[in-house]
Amino acid sequence: MNFELPEIGEGVQEGELIAWKVKAGDVVKIDQTLVEVMTDKATVEIPSPVAGTVKELKAKEGEQIKVGQTILVIEEGAASGKAATKTEAPKAEAPKATPAPLAKTEVEAPKAASKTTSTQATYTNGNTPYTGNFQVEAGNVPASPYVRSLAAKAGVDLRNVQGTGPLVGDVARVLEEDVLRFVDTQGRAATTSGAPVSYASAGGLQKIESTQVATQSKTPSKQLPVHNFNFEEAVERKPVRGLRRVIAQAMVRSKYTAPHFSYVDEFECSNLMALREEMKKSAEAYGIKFSYLPFVVKALVGALKEFPEVNSSLEEKDGQMELIIKKFYHIGIAVATDSGLIVPVIKHADKKSLLQIAHEIQTLSAKTRAGKATSEELKGSTFSITSMGNVGGQFATPIINYPEVAIMGVYKIQEKPVVKNGQIVVGHTMTLSLSCDHRVVDGAVAGYFCNAVIDRLANPSKLMLEMV
């Protein structure tokens, strides 16, 4: 049977193949994990619906695959030792296996003056040679938009690059590593020959020339000591894949869609520190580590009720805009993991106590760092918090977790001279930064909103009055 990528989440149309858990020839059981796929929602493991033998893998690790796309072929029944199913497979052309890196044995160089290149080529794919005629034009070389962009920046004609990806028709798709290998090979070949060379890199064009510079000076009385150092300029190329790529795409979408502006303020937080120390002791009896974040979550909920447009999203369709104001309060908490920043969500924060919120923050953070958070636990936030208190720094300007319209940064508490009752004394201050979508939130609203949060944190007794 041809196994197709099933639906793996509401609204999810594609994902990145992170890792195969099987290989061709493996015998698998029903519900055995076949592959690990990452979407913009979560990383999921796809189980086998049947028992049998894996005949062919039809996608590569790191490849973007779509829902409904055939990703592997399983021969049913082999795992249990029973006879294969009697249903005959439709007589059709056998699927082409994903080719190994192709070794080009003969290629006619393209003519510079011609827009279309006719190529007679022989490739070897495993033990099966392939020979064929095909027409390759500059615009139809099989390659993703990203690879085309990379080649354009590097000044590389994709017709000159040997592809090693899956066949599209009779032509192998050109992958990112093919372009980088071509650039590296061209640069090293020209440098070895000793001739001046202009070659490309992913960052743009560079020119290496052999130049003699004549200098005129008096003969020095002393010779400068000569030290033989190794000035090798080593680099490492690391593909951006998985969660890191999802984060990068989300950040670009946010910055290019929502015009950001930031508002920063600080407040004296001695009262908050005192209350936290008192509640910390009580929370320890429940095995809960009580940080400042539960207070921030509760203060935000109170402020969001005062300024509902900050708890919204903006939708654009057919040239029209509509503001969707949320009447529920799902607060996202950014968590740093080895793979990148992930945002689990405290659902209905307005209906939970400080202790419940502290417990959820602790539990969800641990699950997220371990890669065990579910898709449901990572979506649906209406406003997000990012905390840098344990790292340091004065403040930052965080990027909005789109399609939300604002995000708040929380930073470390510092000892500073403050004025109390007309006297300069040593106090403790906390800094908050608020990034907003200027299409929805004006500067004055951001200032008043931040003041509402600070008023509740500087005077935490007000939080107690608002408790559900």
Phi, psi and omega in degrees: 000147173274117182268119181259149178296119181281172175294130186238020178159151180298125178079000181273122182253341181204168177205173179258131178285107184279311184202136170281137176259357178223171175221166180303132181100345179290142173266126184240155178253166176298136179073004174288138182294128180261318189205153177249125185235136178249133173244182177286357178261312185190173174260128184233152176256130183261121181272164178277133178277348183222166172263142181169199182242133178287119182265325186199136172264128187249016176212155182255155173297135183093351182275143174279124181239146184258153175300129182095353179278137178289124183247340173200165180242130179240132172270112186290150171092340184292331184291327183265356179082001180279164179294151180295157181300145184283345181295121181283139177288145179299140181282103181218170180298132180300139180296142178283132179289149174299119189287149169287168178309129188276137178258113182277123182259340180201121180221134176275126183298139180289147178276131186297326186280348185259138178281337182241134181247125174266125188235131170255117186224151174238127179240155171243128180236095187070238179259001186255112177285152177228128177231135181193162175256138177207157179257123180244119177252159184303326186270349185242018172297126182299115180193151179284161177303324180295317181294321177298318179297317179299315180295320179297316179297326182273356180071032184255130174278116184299340178293340181267357186261130177283115179280149177235010181274188179300151179288135171244104192070242178250010186242135179283135178296139177274124181259170180302315182295334177294317179295315181295321178294321179297315179300314182296317181295315180298318181295316182290323181295317181289324180293321180296325182288341179085357181275154175302139183220141172245116182227168188249153171229170182300335182274350182140188183272141176233150179238128178246123182230151174264112187234134175258129181245119179276132178237143179238121180203164178286152179293121183290154180282335179233147178271134178291129179302139180256125177242129179268100178254153175268106183262034180297132179254085185280144174228159175235127177263124185232111180301139177271108185226174173061220185299323181299322179289321177300316179297315181300315180295321180294320180293319178296316179299318180297311184291326182275344181263312185257119175290111185278148161215157184235150177230131184234138177209163176226162181212158178278124192240027181299320180296321178295319180297319181295316181293322179297318179299322180292316182284334179300319180296319180292323182292330181299331179295336178262004182075026183249131173274118188260108180262191178276345186298321177303322176296318181297318179300312181295321178295321179295318180300316178298318180290323179296328177291329177284325183235077188299334181294341178283343178254059188216182171217155183248124180251137178239128180207129179053040178078001181253151177243142178220129179269121180259102182270122184274133178261011175235164189230094178254111187258118177278139179242110181293130181237127178279127177236174178297334182268343183145188183273124180237147187241092170288162191236131171272105184280141177051053182298335181290341184257010183241150180283168177301320181293319178296318180295317178299319179295317180293320178299315181296314183292313182292324179296318180295317179295321181294316180294330179274358181074022184253359181293139181277165178301320181296326181282351184248013182222164174096005182292147177252343178202145184235155177237138170235129186247128178243015185302326182274355180260311180124200182086160179282304177192171177220176178240085185297154177272137183298139175279080186301140014267017172298168182247001179200156176213144181245134174259137180241133188234175191296153175276133183233147171281128181214155172289128179230162180259122176229125180053040177078004181242143175275119181228168176280124179233181178237128182239147174239139179255138175237142173234141182236119174258133185230155172276111187291348175291335185246317187250123176276164182300318181296318179297318178299318179296314179294322179297314180297322177299321180295322177293313183296321180301322180285326181281323179288333178234074189298347176298333177293330177295322180297325181291333183266359182297140179287000000 
